């Protein structure tokens, strides 16, 4: 038989591996198919299960309705994006040279940088603040014990309402310190120079006078008149007998008003702040 060579054209369809895998999946019963999907999700962390109906609903939602829905569902979450949308022009004075923090960040900063760090205000208690200032004085061991006893007796408003005799007794029975009222008074006068002004006063009158005394001899005239009012006419001042004060000090009505203005600007509770 003679050999011959011919050329033929054939149209063939070759299935890709993905198509073959898909055909195999279609042949699997529904129960087995769900099991197979679960196995694939567990083996391949890159896969993610989605709800086809929800995805279809999102695609069919008109753009206007979608925007309205997003706006209705918006709730402030404290994110950086939320704060970037706030108009801060009312809070920044003109000529402010500081550049906002978000303008200095690059577009690719890490997600961890988005977390807002809320600063916590660290405050020292009144007694800790006073003890810190106490360490700046040159005191003997005995004087230091007396001073700490006095500071411990100051209340939260900044007043020392304990009698001198009681403090002396506390030093004797609790600290085994033999002292007297004169020694305690000298230490009190030192503590009254601490900040805040008016600290360690025995009453409101002394508290206000301590604050005015910080102004010194060169204080303005209203402060000097205020010191005279609180020293000589404190009861009349608390009862608002202003005419009696004016006549007694021989001052004008304007001088009286200026002095009262200086007094009401003082802090009646120096430890409260």
Number of C-alpha atoms within 10 A of each C-alpha: 3 3 4 5 4 4 4 4 5 5 5 6 6 7 9 9 9 9 11 11 11 11 11 10 15 11 10 12 9 11 8 12 14 12 11 14 14 13 11 14 14 12 10 10 8 8 11 9 8 8 7 9 9 10 10 10 9 12 11 10 11 9 11 8 10 14 12 10 11 10 10 9 9 9 9 8 9 10 11 12 11 12 12 10 8 8 8 10 8 7 7 9 9 8 6 7 7 7 8 8 7 12 8 8 10 8 8 6 9 9 7 7 9 12 11 10 7 6 6 6 5 6 8 9 11 22 18 13 14 20 18 12 14 18 10 8 11 9 13 9 9 12 17 17 15 23 22 15 18 22 23 14 18 20 17 15 15 25 23 20 13 13 11 18 13 11 18 21 17 15 20 14 10 9 13 10 16 11 17 15 14 11 13 20 13 12 17 21 12 13 22 17 16 16 15 19 23 31 29 30 23 17 13 16 16 17 24 25 20 19 22 21 16 12 12 11 9 8 12 12 13 19 22 18 20 24 22 16 23 20 13 13 19 18 13 15 15 11 9 11 13 18 11 13 19 17 11 12 14 11 12 10 13 11 16 21 15 15 21 18 14 19 22 10 9 16 17 19 18 22 21 12 10
